[in-house]
Amino acid sequence: MKVKGFLKDVGGASRVTKARLAAFAQASSTPVRTDPIGDVAREWHPGKLDMVVTEIRDASKTAKTVRFEKVGGGKLPPFYAGQFMVVDFPMGDSLISRPYSISSAPWQARQEKGFVEITVRRSRGDGFICDHINDNVKVGDTFRCLIGCGQFYYEPLRDARHVVALAGGVGITPFASMAREVAHGTLDMDLTILYGSVASDDITLRDELAALEGEHVHIVHVLSGDEPDWQGERGFLTAELIRKYSAPDTTYFICGPQAMYRFLREELKKLDIPQRRVRFEVFGQAKDITVFPGYPQECKDKTYQLTVRRGIHEDVIPARATESLVVALERAGIRIETGCRSGECGFCRTKVLSGSVYICPENDGRRAADKDFGYVHACAAYPTSDVVIKIPIE
Ligand code: FES
């Protein structure tokens, strides 16, 4: 009986195959002109877009907001308030990518003449691209941009309706996007932003945020500098202050400088908040990798040999122990795709063929299988010996 059933199946399959071949023979060689599914996919995930700078304005005395529109006009891909975009900057023969939180709202990108904005603060000597944007970028410049990256956004199925955003310095930018979306009525939550700054005359986006305040958006400025006339909250974003502005069920979103992350982790512990109610934006590249637990201090002053294989090409370049593999590659003019530069997105995924690296624990976003098979995220990996890596060909 089994053999008979099997032969019947084979016969049926062969009849289907013949019918299909006949249909193929009669089909037109002209490709199908309509591809509605593909059209939607391309609209939602267009990859990198050529964008032109159409406006630059002051966001504070040390920060600028830069507006981008699509070259040739048209709508932009959707994104969530809180996500970032990656901008490619041509630097000599090289191309350097940097992630910036989008400070405009998703609804502003969905308009016919849609736009996205980033707000970038001048660096304190350690961010030459931030200074480049503040000093050199002008209206009419074009850049390749990838819009809508990262996991730092409000999700009503996961997050409490009341959100307390803890922002420091230019870490206000994802919350500016959320506040615009809430004020516009296209994001349904109650948002209280506790915004820490040092000086009242250098608060990023101060006037624009004030214009968004209303029933569902509250901005609380907290000043750490010594200003006798300041009327608002003072000091740092302490557990006591956070408790004062929290509802019984609150989700906390945190974005700011790395020192603030370390401080807030301790303050939040005092409040006994469940882990699922706390969302940190990616940490950024470690300012000083040697302070992280387990960093091999004996390596910190060394420069190692980094052998880079791309297809049949092989380069040997120097790599400082305190700089990530991505920085070593960029310094040598070798292009590697990057997105978050915080170990999260995996764009810079790299195979380590030999040698050892230290992985920044704050930025270890590798999948378990990648760990087993020797892949690292090059933006979060620091050489601790001579290393041989294999990167994709650009
Ligand atoms: S750039 Fe995102 S993981 Fe390295």
Boltz pocket constraint, residues with backbone or C-beta under 6 A from the ligand:
constraints:
  - pocket:
      binder: B
      contacts: [[A, 337], [A, 338], [A, 339], [A, 340], [A, 341], [A, 342], [A, 343], [A, 344], [A, 345], [A, 346], [A, 347], [A, 348], [A, 349], [A, 377], [A, 378], [A, 379], [A, 380]]
      max_distance: 6.0
